[in-house]
Amino acid sequence: MGEIYVSKVAELRSAKNLTQRQLADMVGVDPSTIRNWERDRGGVETFVKLAKLCKALECDISELFGIEDPAAEES
């Protein structure tokens, strides 16, 4: 699997009042990885990390990618 770039990590993390370190601990990655995701310098490498990221941020995958209406994207 290639890297998946997520666009809303910083915004969603801030909304949950989480530090990069707290989110990193929840996802099981280094804080520098969270920084890179937030700056579009790298993507999520596995679906497991993507699932953990969604769980930690209490969001669904469409929100993480910044898709307003997933049904509209399919049309």
C-alpha positions in Angstrom: 0.0 0.0 0.0 1.3 3.5 -0.8 1.1 6.3 1.6 -2.3 7.9 2.2 -2.2 11.7 2.7 -4.7 13.1 5.2 -5.6 16.7 5.1 -7.4 17.5 8.3 -5.1 16.0 11.1 -4.1 19.3 12.6 -7.6 20.8 12.6 -9.2 17.7 14.1 -6.4 17.3 16.7 -6.8 20.9 17.8 -10.5 20.5 18.1 -9.9 17.6 20.5 -7.4 19.7 22.5 -4.7 17.0 21.9 -1.0 17.7 21.6 1.0 16.0 18.8 2.6 13.8 21.5 -0.8 12.7 22.9 -2.1 11.9 19.5 1.1 10.1 18.6 0.8 7.9 21.8 -2.8 7.1 20.9 -1.9 6.1 17.3 1.4 4.3 18.2 3.7 6.6 16.2 6.4 9.1 17.0 5.3 12.7 17.4 7.5 13.6 14.4 5.2 11.4 12.3 2.2 13.4 13.4 4.1 16.6 12.5 4.8 15.2 9.1 1.2 14.2 8.5 0.0 17.7 9.5 2.5 19.3 7.1 1.8 16.9 4.2 5.4 15.7 4.4 4.3 12.1 4.5 1.3 9.9 4.6 -0.2 7.2 6.7 1.5 4.0 5.7 -1.0 1.4 6.9 -4.7 1.0 7.2 -4.2 0.1 10.9 -2.6 3.5 11.6 -5.4 5.1 9.6 -8.0 3.4 11.7 -6.2 4.3 15.0 -6.0 7.9 13.8 -9.8 8.0 13.1 -10.5 6.4 16.5 -8.2 8.8 18.4 -9.8 11.9 16.6 -13.3 10.4 16.9 -13.9 11.0 13.2 -14.8 9.0 10.2 -12.4 8.6 7.2 -14.3 11.1 5.0 -13.9 13.8 7.6 -10.2 13.0 8.0 -9.8 13.5 4.2 -11.8 16.7 4.2 -14.7 15.2 2.1 -17.8 17.2 3.1 -20.4 14.8 1.6 -19.0 11.3 0.8 -22.1 10.5 -1.4 -21.5 13.5 -3.5 -17.9 12.5 -4.2 -19.1 9.2 -5.7 -21.4 10.9 -8.3 
